Amino acid sequence: MGSQKKRPVRLTAQDREELVRVTTTGVRGASMIMRARVLLALDISVGDVDSKEVIAARLGVSGETLRLVAKRFAETGGEPPRVR
């Protein structure tokens, strides 16, 4: 659970709603949908999250992708990717 310990992802209710909308409605770029799914899976504000390996397997991404998305989230001050 490296990314969860080093760079915890804590989303607000509004951020969660927006990211769920990104993953379920409209036409978005594949990378934006993937980042939204990763952030939702890593979100500790709703309770315990699965291990990095379990999340990566479930989402079909690498552990490195999880790390990079969590890192970018932390570097931007906890701002999830915004829908424009």
C-alpha positions as CSV (number, residue, x, y, z in Angstrom):
1,M,0.0,0.0,0.0
2,G,2.8,2.4,-0.8
3,S,0.9,5.1,-2.6
4,Q,-1.8,5.2,0.1
5,K,0.8,5.7,2.9
6,K,3.1,8.2,1.1
7,R,0.5,10.1,-0.8
8,P,-3.0,9.5,0.6
9,V,-5.8,10.5,-1.6
10,R,-8.6,12.2,0.3
11,L,-11.5,13.5,-1.9
12,T,-14.3,15.8,-0.9
13,A,-17.8,14.7,-1.6
14,Q,-18.0,17.2,-4.5
15,D,-14.8,15.8,-5.9
16,R,-16.1,12.2,-5.7
17,E,-19.4,13.2,-7.4
18,E,-17.5,14.9,-10.2
19,L,-15.1,11.9,-10.7
20,V,-18.0,9.5,-10.7
21,R,-19.7,11.6,-13.4
22,V,-16.4,11.5,-15.4
23,T,-16.4,7.7,-15.3
24,T,-20.1,7.1,-16.0
25,T,-21.4,9.9,-18.3
26,G,-20.4,11.7,-21.4
27,V,-17.5,11.4,-23.6
28,R,-14.1,11.8,-22.0
29,G,-10.6,10.9,-22.9
30,A,-9.5,7.5,-21.9
31,S,-6.6,8.9,-19.7
32,M,-9.0,11.2,-17.8
33,I,-11.4,8.3,-17.1
34,M,-8.5,6.1,-16.0
35,R,-7.2,8.8,-13.6
36,A,-10.7,9.4,-12.2
37,R,-11.1,5.6,-11.6
38,V,-7.7,5.4,-9.9
39,L,-8.4,8.4,-7.6
40,L,-11.8,7.0,-6.7
41,A,-10.2,3.6,-5.8
42,L,-7.4,5.3,-3.8
43,D,-9.8,7.6,-1.9
44,I,-9.3,7.1,1.9
45,S,-12.2,9.4,2.9
46,V,-14.7,6.6,2.4
47,G,-12.8,4.1,4.5
48,D,-10.1,1.5,4.0
49,V,-8.9,1.0,0.5
50,D,-7.6,-2.2,-1.0
51,S,-3.9,-2.9,-1.5
52,K,-2.1,-1.3,-4.5
53,E,-1.8,-4.7,-6.1
54,V,-5.6,-5.4,-5.8
55,I,-6.5,-2.0,-7.1
56,A,-4.1,-2.2,-10.1
57,A,-5.4,-5.6,-11.1
58,R,-9.1,-4.5,-10.7
59,L,-8.5,-1.4,-12.9
60,G,-6.2,-3.0,-15.3
61,V,-3.3,-0.6,-14.7
62,S,0.2,-0.9,-13.3
63,G,1.3,-0.1,-9.8
64,E,3.4,2.6,-11.3
65,T,0.3,4.2,-12.7
66,L,-1.3,4.2,-9.3
67,R,1.8,5.8,-7.9
68,L,2.0,8.5,-10.5
69,V,-1.7,9.4,-10.3
70,A,-1.4,9.7,-6.5
71,K,1.8,11.7,-6.8
72,R,0.2,14.2,-9.3
73,F,-2.8,14.5,-7.0
74,A,-0.5,15.4,-4.1
75,E,1.6,17.8,-6.2
76,T,-1.5,19.7,-7.3
77,G,-2.6,20.3,-3.8
78,G,-5.3,17.6,-3.8
79,E,-7.0,18.8,-7.0
80,P,-8.5,16.0,-9.1
81,P,-8.5,16.3,-12.8
82,R,-11.1,18.8,-13.8
83,V,-13.7,18.4,-16.5
84,R,-13.6,21.3,-18.9
